[in-house]
């Protein structure tokens, strides 16, 4: 018998993130940002770092996501949703700050005279 260990917190976070993104208008910047895997992983890591994770062990048979989601109490699920919303803003603004800083560094680099030519 092969057993799988599943992180229920991560599973619920992924499911809730998908629902949150679907609820947003298609032109919302969060939808475009979290379509990419790296910001999505950063967001899930943001959530998992801020709350205790809950695991379950599965033996051979595959339960549905709804069955697994039922193992997570509603108050924990609402905490995950709250952290997702906070994390979405955090990841978005951190990415935005890095982009602005990168642009400022590039402009400064272009404006400074090169030391190579005296």
Residue pairs with C-beta under 8 A, 6 or more apart in sequence:
1 59
1 60
2 59
2 60
3 57
3 58
3 59
4 57
4 58
5 55
5 56
5 57
5 58
6 55
6 56
6 57
6 58
6 68
7 48
7 53
7 54
7 55
8 53
8 54
8 55
8 56
8 68
8 71
8 72
9 47
9 48
9 51
9 52
9 53
9 54
9 72
9 76
9 80
10 44
10 48
10 53
11 65
11 68
11 69
12 69
12 72
12 76
12 77
12 80
13 44
13 47
13 48
13 80
13 83
13 84
14 44
15 65
15 69
16 77
16 80
16 81
16 84
17 34
17 40
17 43
17 44
17 84
20 81
20 84
20 85
20 88
21 30
21 31
21 34
24 30
24 31
25 31
29 92
30 88
30 92
33 39
33 91
33 92
33 95
34 40
34 43
34 88
34 91
39 91
39 92
39 95
42 91
43 84
43 87
43 88
43 91
46 83
46 86
46 87
46 90
46 91
47 80
47 83
47 84
47 87
50 83
51 76
51 79
51 80
51 83
54 71
54 72
54 76
56 68
56 71
69 77
72 80
